[in-house]
Amino acid sequence: MALIIIFVFKTPLRKLVIMGLDRVKRGRGPIIVKTVAGTVFVVMMSTIYSVASIHTRWVDESGDITPTDQILLAQHLLEASLMGFSLFLAFMIDKLHHYIRELSIRRKTMEAMKKQNRAFEDGKSGASEEIKTLEGEASALREKIRQLELELEEKAKEASSAEANAGALKKQSEGFLLEYDRLLEENQNLRSQLQSLDRTLSRSDGKKVS
């Protein structure tokens, strides 16, 4: 009863009792406790059997019982009651200890989960800030890409105009080359005509001298 009362109130003494029971339940402790409990149970059943025997003899003898049987009956009843009550209290102490340990483990688990939840919330807020930063960088990169696309379009237009100018210059140079060839051919023809005239003049001068 004292142990049960200690379990009911949260005091430093309860921690000591729980630690002691934890040590008892380690190793061979549970086997010893079960052996003692089994022995007490067997003795209690034997005592109850003795009480039943005395009661049966008392009934068979039509209420005539000796003082010795009365003393034995009272003693056996007291022993059986004490042993049964002791087993019941031991069972209650074991269950209270088990439930208190389970409650302590659940509380620790809940505290750990709360800490993890706080850490998750903090990480989530940090991640949201990082996401905002990345979104800002992405928007800046998109703007830069748009500017580069505009510059690329301008360069493409300049390249196309330059290509058109190059085509026109190429055609113009081809025309110049054709004109140069024609002039060169006319020059050759004029030289040929001039040489033939020179020959003709030189022949006519020779005839006059002769």
Secondary structure, 3 states (H helix, E strand, C coil): CHHHHHHHCCCHHHHHHHHHHHHHCCCCHHHHHHHHHHHHHHHHHHHHHHHHHHHHHHHHCCCCCCHHHHHHHHHHHHHHHHHHHHHHHHHHHHHHHHHHHHHHHHHHHHHHHHHHHHHHHHHHHHHHHHHHHHHHHHHHHHHHHHHHHHHHHHHHHHHHHHHHHHHHHHHHHHHHHHHHHHHHHHHHHHHHHHHHHHHHHHHHHHHHHC
